[in-house]
C-alpha cells in the first residue's frame, strides 16, 4: 500500500464511507487527481480491513491477475488462499476453468472471512481493456457476499456488463474527477501542511480557477498563481507539457492523438462540429468521428461533458493549452485553417446553439440511472 503524502480530505473520506454498504465503488479521474492518495488515507481506518492490489500492464494476463488478487486478500487474512491457489495451479486452460476457479475463490472467502472488508484495485485502467478481466470482475461481484466491498480506482470508467443493473439496485457508487478536484480550503491546507505557507483564500481561489482543482498542476508549478496558462513561464510549462505527453497523449493510438490535437482548437465540440469543420480540411482522409468522440468522452482524457446527454465535450483548460501548442508546432497550416473554418462556421450557425450546462461524467451517470 502506498504511503499517503497529501492532506486528509474528510469530505471525500466521509462520502466513501457512506457508500461502503454498496458492493462496488468506482473512483474515476484522469492522472494526477489524487485517487491513490485518497484511498491510502481511507485505508488508514481501523474499523475495516483493506486489501490492496496495485496493478500494472503485466497484470492483463488473467492468471497473473488472479494470483496477485488472491495474494492481496491473503496478506490481510492469512487463513485464506490455500484452496484458491490450488485451483489456480490445477488449471488446464483459463477458458475451461475460469468458472471453477472463481467459484472456489468466492466460496473460500465466504468460508474463511466473516468480517466485512474492502478490496482496492488501484490503476484498474491498466487492465480494463482486457475483456477476460472485466468478465472476472463481474462474476466475482455476482458470487461474493455482502461482506466484500470492491473499490476500483481508474482513469476510465470500467466496462462491466452488470454496471447498469448494479446502479439500478443501488449497489454501485463512487467519486468522479469533479468531486476529487481540490477546493480552495483544501489547497490552503495543503500549502500549510507541506510548506508551512499561508497562501490566502484569494490565491487559493485563483489556483482553483487556473487548474480546475487539478492537484498535479499545483504540485508541478509549485503553486505559482497567475501563470497557468496565461503567462506560462518556461519551467512550469515544460513540467506540465512533459506530464501530459507521458501520461496522456503518447499513450494514445495515432488516430486518437490526431483527433485530440485537432479538436483542441474548439472551445467545445460535438460530432457534427468535427464533421462540418474538419472533414473539408483533410483532403479526403476519413476519420470515424463518432467513434473517436466516444473514445475521448469515455476515456477521461481530461475531457468534460457539458450537458446531460454528453453530446458536447471540452478539454480541461491546461490540457487544451498543451494540445493547442502541440498542434501549432506539428502542423501550423492545418491549425490556421481549422481556426478560420471554425470562425466561418460559428458566424453561420444559429445564435445560442451551444449554451450547455456543465455536468460531470459521474453526475451524468447518476442522472441517467437514477442513483
N, C-alpha and C positions, 0 to 999 in steps of 0.2 A: 504494500500500500504506500502511495506517495506521501511525503511529508507536506503538511499544509503550510503554505507560505503567504497566502493572502489573509485579509481580515475575515473574521467570522461575520456571516451575513444572516442575522436572525430571521429576517422576513422570509428568506428562501428556505432556511432550515425548517422553520415552522410550517411553511407550505408543504414541504416534502413529508414531514411527519404527519401532517393532517391527511396526506394522501396514501400513507403506508398501509392502509387497510386494503388498498387495491392490489391486484395481482401483478400488475406491470406498470412501472413508471418509466417514461422516456424523456430524457433531457437532451434537447436538440438545439444546437447553436454552432455557428462557424468556429474556426480555430481562434483561440485567444479570448474566449468569453468566460473562462474560469470554471468550466464544468468539472474538471478533475479536482481542483482545489475545493470546490463546494462539496463534492462527495467525500473527500478526505475529511472535511470538517464534520459532515454528517456522521461519518463512521466513528467519530470520537465518542459518540453517545454510548453509554454503558448499558442502557436498557434493552438493547437489541444487538445480536451478533451480526456482523457484516463480513461476508466473504467477498474477496476482491480478485478479479481477473483483469489484468491489463493486456489487451490484445495487440497483436502486430500482424503484418501482412502474411506471415508464415502460417498463422492460425486459420487461414482459409481452408486448409486441409482438414476435413471433418473429424478424422480420428485424433489428430493432434489437438484440435479444438476441444473435443470431449475429454481427452486425457487431462488437459490443464483445467477444464471446468471441474472435473472430479477432484483434482488436487486442491483447487481453491476452496472447495467445501470441506475437504478432509483436514485442511490446515486449522480450521476452527472447530471441527468435530472429528477428532481422531478415530472415533469408533466407526465412522462412515468411510466407505470407499472400497472395501475388500471385494464385495460382490460385484460392484460396478467395474472395477479394474479387471476382474476375472472375465467378465462378459466382454469387455473391450479386447482383452488379449485373445479370446477364443473366436473372434470374428473371422469369418472366411471372406466376406465381402461386405462393404458398407451397405449397399443397396439391399442385400438379403437380410442382414442382421440389425439394421437400424432400429426397427420397432422393438425387437427383443432387448436390445441394449437400453433403450430409453425406458422401457417398462421396468427393467431391472434397476436402473438408476433411480427412478422415481419411487419404486417400491422400497428401495433401501433408504431413501430419505424419509419416507413415511415410518419405516420400522425403527430407524436409528436416531432420528432427530425429532423430538417432540416440541421443542421451542420454536417460536417464530424467529425467522432470520431473513436477512436481505442478501441477495447475490448481485453484486455490481459487476457488470461487464463494461469496462471503460474502453473508449476508442472503438466502439462497435462498428463504425463506418468502415473500418479496415477489413471487415469480413462480411459486410452487409450485402455485397454483390454476389455472394456465393449462395445459390438457391438452396443447397442442401442444409446450410446452417440456418437459414430462415425457417425452413421446414422443421428442423430440430427444435428451434426455439418455440415455434407454435405448438408442437406436440408436447414439449416439456411443460408448457403452461397449461395445456389441457390435462396432463396427467398428475401434476403436483397439487398438493392440498393448499388450504388457506394459510398455512404457516410459512409458505415460501413467497417471498416478495422479490421479483426480478426488477433490477434497475439497469437500463441501457443508457449510456452516455454516448452520443453520436453527433457527427456533423450533418447527417442526413436522417430523415425520418425513416425508420426501418420498414421494409416491405414485408409485413406479416399478414398472412391471409386472414387471420382471425381478428385483426385490429378493429374493423367496424363493429363486429359482434361484441367485442370486449368493451368498446366505448358505449354501445347501447346498453350493456349490462352494468355499466359503471365500474368496470374492472381495470380501466386504463386511465392513467393520469400523467402528469409530468410538468415540465417547465420549458418555455421557449426562450429564444435568444433575447426577446424583448424583456422578459422577466429577469434574465441574467444580466442585462445591461446595468451598469453601475449608476446609481443615483448620486446627486451632489453630496449628500451627507455621508455616503459610503466612500466617496473619493476623499473627502476631508478626513475621515477616519483612517483611510489607507495611508495618506501622507503623514498624519500624526504618528501612526504606529511604526511605519517603516523608516521615516526620515526625520521624525521629530519636528515637522514643519506644519504650521497653521496656514493653509493657503487661502482661507476665507471663503465664504459662501459664493461670492460673485465669481471668483476664479474657478471654483468647482463647477458652477453652472456653465461657465464658458467651456470648460473641458468636456462637459456632457454634450453641449451643442456641437463642438468640433469633432468629437469622437463617436457621438451617438451612444455613449456609455460603454464603448468597446475598451476593455481594460488593457488589452495588449498594446493598443496605441498609446495609452497613457504611460505604460512602462517603457515602450520603445523610444518615446520622446522625452522621457524623464519629467513628464508633466508640464512642459513648457506651453503656456497658453498663447493664443494669438498667432500660432504658427501652422495650424492644420486646417485646410491645406493652403490658406491664402498666401502666406509668406514662404512656406516650405523651405526652411534652412537646409543646406546640403546634407548635414549629418542625419537629421530627423527623417528627411525624405528617403535617403538611402536605406536606413534601417527599416522603414515601413515598406518600401518597394521590395527589399530583399525578402521580407516576411511574406508579402503577397505572392511573389514569384515562387518561393519554395513551398509554401503551404497550400496555394490555390492554383494559380494559373499553369504552372509547369506540371501539375498532376493531371491535367485535362487532355483528352484527345485533341488533335489539331483542329478539327471542325468545331468543337465546343469552344476552344480557345479563340478562334477567329470570330465566332459568334459573339462572345463576350466583349472582345475588343471593339467590334463594330457597334454593338448596341450600347456601349458605354457613352456614346456621343448623344444618346437620347436622355432627356431628363427622366422620362419614364416611357415604357413601351408595352405594346401588346403584339400579338401575332400579325395583325393587319398592318401595323406600323412597319414591321420588318418587310412584309411583302411589298407594301406601297413604296417605301423609301429605298430599300436595299436591292430588291430584285433588278431594277433598271440599271444599277451601277456595277453589276458583277459579270457583265459580258457573257451572259448565258449560263454561267456556273449555277448549279442548282443546290439549294440548301433546303433541308426539311425543317422549315421554320416552326411548325407545331411541336415537333419532337425536341428541337433544341430549346425552345421556350420552356417545355416541361422539365428538361434536364436542369436548367438553371433555376427555375422556380422551386423545384422539389429538392434540389441538391444543396440548398442553403449556402450557395457561393456568395455570401454577403449580399443576397438578394432579398427584397422585401415586397410582399404582396400589398397592393394598395386598395383593394376592396374585397368584399365578401367572396366573390366568385373566383378571385385570383387571376383575373384576365389581364390585369395590368401589374407590372413589377418595376421596381427601380433598384439601383445598387446603393449600398452603403456609401456615403459621400467620399470617404477616404479611399475605398476600393475603386470607386468610379474615377477619382483623380488619378490613381495608378493606371487603370486601364486606358484612360484617355491619353496619358503620357506615352504609354506603350504603343498605342495605335498611331499616334502622331510621329513617333520615332520610326516605326516599321513601315508605315505607308501614309505619308502626309498628304499625298494627292487624293487617295481614297477618303481620308478623313475630311478634307476640304469639300469634296463632292457630297459626302453624306450630310455635312452641316448645311450646305447650300440646298440640297434636295429637301432636307427636313424643314428649312425655313420656308420654302415654297409650299410644302405640304401643309404646314401649320397655317399659313395665310389662307389657304383654300379650304381648310376644314371648318366645320361649324363652330361658332363660339361656344365655349363652355363644355365642349365634348369630353374633356379629360379632367373633370372635377371628381377626384377619388378620395375616399375616406380611408385613413390608414388603419388597417387591422393586421396584426402579425400572423404568421402561418399557424401557430398553435391556437391562437384565438379563433382563426377561421375554422380550424378543425372542430373547436367547441361549438361554433355556430352551426356547422353542417350536421354534426352528430348529436348535438343537444346535451353536452356534458359540461 
